[in-house]
């Protein structure tokens, strides 16, 4: 069941906050039923689960409904896995249906660990505590990161959903150090393999006395299985997870980290199945994501179902109780769900405005551009034909496919129609010497903008470059070899280092998901940023932009509610508009000064 937070800190020499809250009383559902009296079956401990045998039908039936994944053929049998959170439900179940408990000493050990866990969790919810990692961690945690570590030590299967730029990677490495159970497996998106390879040896080393050697890290490469060398940490990306499923399960992983766990927000993929199987074998599972949902709140079920199986019930039950009916993905009361996740130790989230008082707020501005209407009207014919064909077909699946293709084509033409105006907007920024991140979606829009901005030596991070080329693009921007980097909207998650120069973020195209925009904005708005970040959304009245803005309104409400964030107020929007106008005046003033200087030099 693992160590309690207090025991773990005593073993690691970690420090708690100096003022400790009083030890809370145990809740009534953890009261042990007295021995003796009527019983309704037998409860026995197996190596990796608990089992009911010879249970009365009502008791067996309730157990199978209460405990996720229960199995057991025949009447009166139920076999189920329980962790510390679920063990509390087992105690509550025994109050209603007392059982003869075989190996009662083992039961009491698990009971004591569960009581300690509930006390620690409830104490943390009332007054956050702090913890320090083990001696092999080489770095310094900020106070809020120490609290994040303490949270993850108390809740061994949890999601750290801090806003982007608050050092979730460092908190995860500190968690591995504090647990001190090896081997560990870290699963990341493909483009973040290099990032983790760089930071792990920096922050995780053997303690003094063993020459401070780095912890041994092995990156798994290729789909073909081979004999894995002995290592402390195995690093793998999501696209290889299914191919390496069995070897990874055989490792006996003690600690499992899923970086950018929103990669698993869809539950029908092979990588999801492999991740679920691997998580079921690991005592500690830590998810990392500042944007665990991209669209509707129901995606959080898939994410948390990896961290702890059926912690929100089965899918049918979740959608009936939390959403607008069976199979629906829109959460009715996102704020209530957020409170439940925090209360149960399933998710912790901190915002930059709350923990980084020295980081200026980012500002957003929507800028309406003129578009090439003649080009749009000329090119939109294909999308219109697809829409007409969709309306005429009787096959539902074919209609859906044609409608999606029509919408995708309209979105592409929208991007191309406003691309000349986007290029003009960007030239204004770049001629003023403003380092800028430019987010795009379609490859042909990227190609157009790269051509129009070629005299500024743009760099590109999209789906067409090798990892080495992407890394070089980041380094060239950081070093000042270029002032503009074009980044694919769906390739932004996890990229770090742009904040050292960029304070302007420009969206040439929109995405359907508010989380994608948040990920993009926070490439610049994160720890290390000294200025106020300005985010420009360039839109046009033709095509899909207006529809996407309208659709984003509902999705933003879902995201903000489930994650516990605050929606922007009218005052925020006014301030953002003022900030953008002030910035544009500064850009124009620098342009004017530059051209005057050139004019004098020519004279």
N, C-alpha and C positions, 0 to 999 in steps of 0.2 A: 504493500500500500504506500510505501515511501515515508520519508521523514516529515514530521511537522515542521513548520517554519522555525519555531524556536529551537528545536533540536538541530535542524540543518545549520542554523546560524552559530550555534555553539560549536558544532563540528568544524565549520569553515572559518571561525573567527570573524563572522560578519557582525555588523552593527545594526541594531534597531534604533528607531527614533527614541530620544531620551525620555519622552513622556509616554508611558504605555497606558492604553485605556484599560479600565477594569475588566477582569475576566467575566464574560457574560454567562448568564445561566443557560443551561441547555433548554432548547425548545421542547415542548411537550411530546412531539412526535419521536424524540430520541429516548423517551422513557422505556426502560426494559420491562417487558411483562414479567410478573413473578413466576418463579418455577412452581411446578405442580399444577393441579387443576386439570381441566379438560384440555386435550390437544386434538389437532385435526390432521395429523400426519407427522412426517419426519423430515428434518432439514439436515443435510449432510454437506460437508466441505469436500470438494474435489480439488485436484491440483490447480486448476485455472478457473473454477466457477463454483456456484452453489447449486444444489439440486434438492427438489422436493420429491419425496417418494411416499406412496400410500396416502396421499393427501385426499381429503374429501373433495368431491367434484367442484363445489363452489370455490374452495380455496385454490385448487389447481387452475381453474379457469381465470380467477382474478390475477394470479401470479403471471400467467401467460400474457395477460393484457397489460400488466403493470411494468414488467421488465422487458426492455427491448431485445428482440432476437431470441426470445425464449424458445427452447426446443424440448422434445420429450414425447416419445410415442407412447400411446396407451393412456388409459385413464389414471388420474392421480399422480402424474409425473410432470415435472417442469424443471428444466435446467437453464440457468441464466448466469451471465457474467455481471458482477457488480463492482464498481469502483467506490471511492469514498462518498461521492455524491449519491449514488444509487443504494449504497448500504443503508443510508438513512431511511430510504423508502422501504427497505427490507425490515428494519426495526418497526416502522409504522405498520407494515403488513402483519408482523407477528403480534402486535397489539390486538388486531382484529381476529387473526387466525393463529393462536399459539401452536407451536410445534415442539416435538421432542428434538432437541438439538444434539446431534452427535458431534463429538470433539468440541465440547463447549469452550475449553481454553482457547482454541483457535478463533472461535467466534468472538470471544471477549477481547482478544488482541485487535481484531478488525474493528470491533465496536469502539475501543478506546481511541484508535487512530481516526475513526470517523468523527467522534466527539471533538477531538482536537482540531480536526479540519474545520468543522462547523464553527467552533469558537474563533479560530483564526480568520475565517472568511467573514464572519459577522463583525469581528473587531475591526478588520480592514475596511469594511463598508462604512463603519461609523467614523473611523479616524485612520487614514492611510498610513501605513508603516513603511520603513525603508530597510533595505538589505544591501549588503555588499557581496560581490562575487568571491570566488576562491583565489588562492595565491597565484594561480597560473594565468589570471587575467591581467593584461598589461594595458591599463588605461584608467581613465577617471570618469565615473558616471555622474551626471548632473542629478540634483535631488529628485526630480520627477522620474528619471530613469532608474534610480534606486527604488522608488516606489513601484515602478513597473516590474522590476526584478522580484520584489517582495510579493507582488500580486501573483506572478507566475510561479513562485515557489509554493505559495499557498494553494493555488489552483493549477494542478499539474497538467490539466487539459484545458487550454484557454486560448483566446484570441486577443492579441495586442493590436488594437485598431487605432493607434495614435495617428493623428493627422500627419500627412507626408512631411518629411523633413525633421522629424523629432528623434531620429536615431533608433528605429526599431531593430535594425541589424545589430547594433552594439548591445542592445538589451538582450537579444537572442544569444549572442556570444557569451554575455555575462551569465545568462541562464544555464548554458552548457557548462560553464566553469563552476557555478554554484552547485549544480547537481552532481558533477564529478562522476558520472556514470557513462562508461564508454562501451561499445562504439555509439556514435551519434550519426544520424543521416539528415542532411539538409537538402531539400528539394526546392529548386528555383526555376524561374523562366530562363530559357536559353541565353538571352542577352545579359543575364546577371552572373553567369558562371565566373567570368573574369573578375568581376567586382568582389565576389566572395573569396576567390583565390587570393586576391590581394589583401583583404582585411583580416582574414583568419590568422595568418602568421604574425600579423602586427599586434593583434589584441589577445592572442592565446598562445602562451609559451609554458614550458615546464618551469616549476618553481626554482628559485635559487638553489644551488647545490647540484643541479643537473645541467649547468652551463646555459640555462635559459634557452634551450633549443625549442624551436616551434613545435606545437602539437602536430602530429603526423596527419596530413590531409591527403586523401586520394580522390581525384576527380574521375568519375566513371564516364568513359567515352565510347561511343559506338553502340549499336544495337546488339551485336554478337556478344554473348556471355563469355567471360574468361574468369580465371581464378583471381579473386580479389585479394590484393596484398593486405597485410595487417595494418590498420590505421585507427586513429582516434575518431576521425570524422570522414564520412563518405559524402561527396558532393555530386549531385545528379540533377539534370533538368527534367522538366515535366514530360517532354516528348519521348524520353527514354524510360520512363517509370514503368510502363507496362511490360517492356522487354526484360527488365531486370527485377520483376516482381518477386519471383521465387528466391533468387540469390539474396535479395535484400531482406526478405522475411526470415531467411535462415541465419542472418547475422546476429539475431538476438538484440535488436536495437533497443537501447534504454531511453534515448532522447531523440525526438523527431521534430524537425522544424520545416514548416511549409512557408516559404517566403512568397509574397504576393499571392496569397491563398485564393484570391478572387479568380485565379486560373481554374479553380474547381467549383465555380458557381453553377455550372451545368452538370447535372448528375448522370448523364447518359453516355459519357465518354469512357474509353478504356483506361485513360489515365486516372479518372475518378475512381473506377473500380479498384485499380492497383493502389491508389492512395488510401482508400478505405481499408483494404486488407492489411496494408503496412501499419496504418494507425492503430488497428485493433490489436497488434502485437506489441506495441510500445507503451510502457508505463507513463511516459511523459510526451505530450503532443502540444506543440506551440505553433499557432498560426500567426502570420504577420500580414497586415494589409491596412492601409489607410482608407481603402475603398473596397471593402468586401462585397458590396453590391454595386452593380453598374446600372441597373434599370429599376426593377421593382423589388419591394422588400422581401418577397418570397425567396429571393436568391440566398438570403442569409441562412435558410434551412439547409441547403446543400453544403454551404461552407461549414456550419457548425456540426453537421452530421458527420463530417470527416474528423473533426476534433473530438467529438464524443457521440457515438452512435445513438441516434434517437433521443438526444438530449432535449429536443423540442417535439418529441413524439414522432409518429410516422407521418409521412407526407400527407396522407388523406386527412388525418386528425389535425395536423397543423393548418392546412388550408381551410378546414371547416371552422376551427376555433379562432385563428388569428387573422384569416383573410376573409374575403367577401364570398365565401362558399367553396364547396368542393372543387379542387383543382385550380382555384383562382390564385394569382401570384401577387395581388395587391393587398398589403397589410392594412387592416382597418384602423388600428391605433398604433402607429409606429412608435410613439413616445412610451406607450405602455410596454411594448415589446422591448424597447431599450432598457427600461427600468428592470424588467425581468432578467435580462441578460447580465446586467451588472449585479443584481442581487444574488444570482445563482453562481457568480464567479465565472461566467462563460465569456465575458468580454470586458476589456478596459479600454477607454478612449480618452485621450487628452488632446486639447486644441492648442495650437501655437500661441494664440492670444492669451491663453491662461498660464502657460508655463515659460514662455519666452517673452518677457516684458520688454526686452530691448529690441525685439524684431518688429519693425513697423508693419502695420496692416497692409495687405495687398488691396489694390483698387481695381475695379472692373469698369470698362466702358464699352458700349456697343456703338460702333461707327458704321453708318449706312453709306455704302459705296454705290457709285454709278456702275452699271453693268453694260456689256455689249449686247443689247437687246436683239439686234439683227442676227448676231451669231447664235444666241439662245433660240430664237424663233426658227432659224435654219436647221439647227441640230436636234431640236426637241422631237422631231418627227418620229424617230425610232421609239422613243419612250411612249409617245401617243399611240403608235401602232400596238405596242405591247399591252397598254391599258385597254384598248378596244378589244384585243384578242382575249384578255382576261375576262372582260364583261360578257363575252359571247360564249365562253366555255362553261359546260355544266359540271365538269370534274372539279371538285373542291381543291384537291392537291395541285392540279395543274393551274387553276385560277390563282391560288396563293403564290405559286412559283412565278407566274407571269406578272402579278402585281408587284412582287418583290423586285423583279428585274426592271420593271418600269420605274419604280421608285429609285433604285440604284442608278439607273441611267440618268434620271432627272437630277439626282444629286451630283453626278459627275459633270453634267452640262452646266449646272449652277456654278460649280467651282471654276470651270473653264471660262464661263461668261464674265465672271468678276475678276479673273486672274490678272488682266491688264491693270485694273484699278488697284489690286493688291500690290502689284509690282511697283506702281507709282507711290503708294503709301510707304512701302519698304524702302524705296530709294530715298525718300525724305528722311527716314530714320537713319539710314546708313551713311548718307552724305553728311549728316550731322555727327557722325562718329559714335552712334548709339549701339552698343552690343545688344543683339536682339535674337530671341528664339522664335522661329516661325513654324507654326504647326499646320500640317496639311494632311490630306487623306489619300487622294488619288495620285497614282504615279504620273499620269500625264499632266496634272497640275504642278507636281514637283518639277517635271522636266521643263515646263514653260517658265516657271519662276527661276530655276537655276540658269536658264538661258538669258532671261532678262536681267538677272543680277550678277552675271558672270564677272563683271569688272570688280565686284566686291569679294570674289573668291569664296563663294558659299560652300559650306560643308553639308553633308546629308547623312541622316540616320533614319533608315527606313527598312523595308523588308528585302532590299536588293543588295545590300552590302554584306561583306564578310564581317565577322566579329572584330577582326583586327582593324578593318576599315572604320567601323563604328567607334572603336576605342580611339583611333587616330583623330577622327572628327572631333571628339570631345576634347582631346589634348590640344588640338589646333585652336579651338575656341578659347580654352582656358589660357593658352599662351599668347593670345592676341594675333595669331596668324590670320584670323578671320573674325569679322564682327557679326556674322550671321550663320546660323545653323538651322537647316530645315529638318524637322523631326516628324515622323509619322505619328498621328494621334494615338494609335494603338501600340506604339513602341516606347512610350514615355515612362512607363512604370519602372521605378528603381534607378533611373539614371541620376547620378550624383556628381556634383562638381561645377555645374553651370552657374550656380549662385555666386561663384567667386567673381564673375564679371557681369552677368546679365541681370538687368532690372526691368527689362521690357519683354513681354510675351505677347505675341500676335497670333491670332487664329485666322488663317486664310479660309478654312473650312470648318464646319461644325460637325459634331458627333451626336448621335441620339442619346448618349449616356452622360449625365452630369459628372459621374465619377471619372470618366475619361478626361473631361476638361479639368477637373480638380488635380488629377495626376500631372497633367501638362503644366498647369499654373505653378505647381509646387516644385518643378525642376529649378525654378528661380527663388521661390518663396520658401526658404528652409534655413536651418542653422548655418551660419556663415554669411548670410545676406545682411548687408549693412544699410542698404537703401530701401526705399518704398517701391514695391513691385507694382508695375502697371500692366494690366492685362487688357488687350484690345481685341474685341470680337468684331471682325469685319463681315458685314452682312449686306445682302441686296434684297430688293423687293421681288425679284423674279425667282422662279424655281422653288427649292425646298426650304430655304432659310427660315421663312416665317413659320412654316409648319413645324420645323424642328424646334424653334424657340418655344412654340406653344406646347409641344409634347414634352419638352424638358421641364416645363413648370411642374407637372404632376410628378415626374421622376425625381426632381429636386426635393419636393415635399416628402417623398418616401425616404430618400437618402438622409435628409436632415433629421427626420423623425426617428428612424431606426438607429442612427449613429449618435443621436443626442445633441446635434448641432443646432445653432440658431439660424433662422432664415434672415437674409439681409433686409433691413428696414428701408423706408423711403429716405430717411436721412443718410443711410449708408450709400444709397444710389446717387443722391445729390453730391455727397462728398467725392464719390468716385468720378462723377462727371466733372466736378471742379478740378480734381487732380489731373484728369486726362487733358483738360483744356490748358491748364498751367504747363503741363509737360509739352504739349504741342507748341505752345508759345515759345518755350525754351528751345525746342528743336528748330523752329523757324528763325528765332533770333540767331542761333549758331550758324544756320544756313546763310542768313543775310550777312553776318560778319565775315563768313568764309568767302562769299562771292565779292564783297567789297574789297577784301584783302587781295583776292586774285585780280580784281579790276585795277587796283593801285599798282600791283606788280607789273601788269601788262602795260600800264601807262608809263 
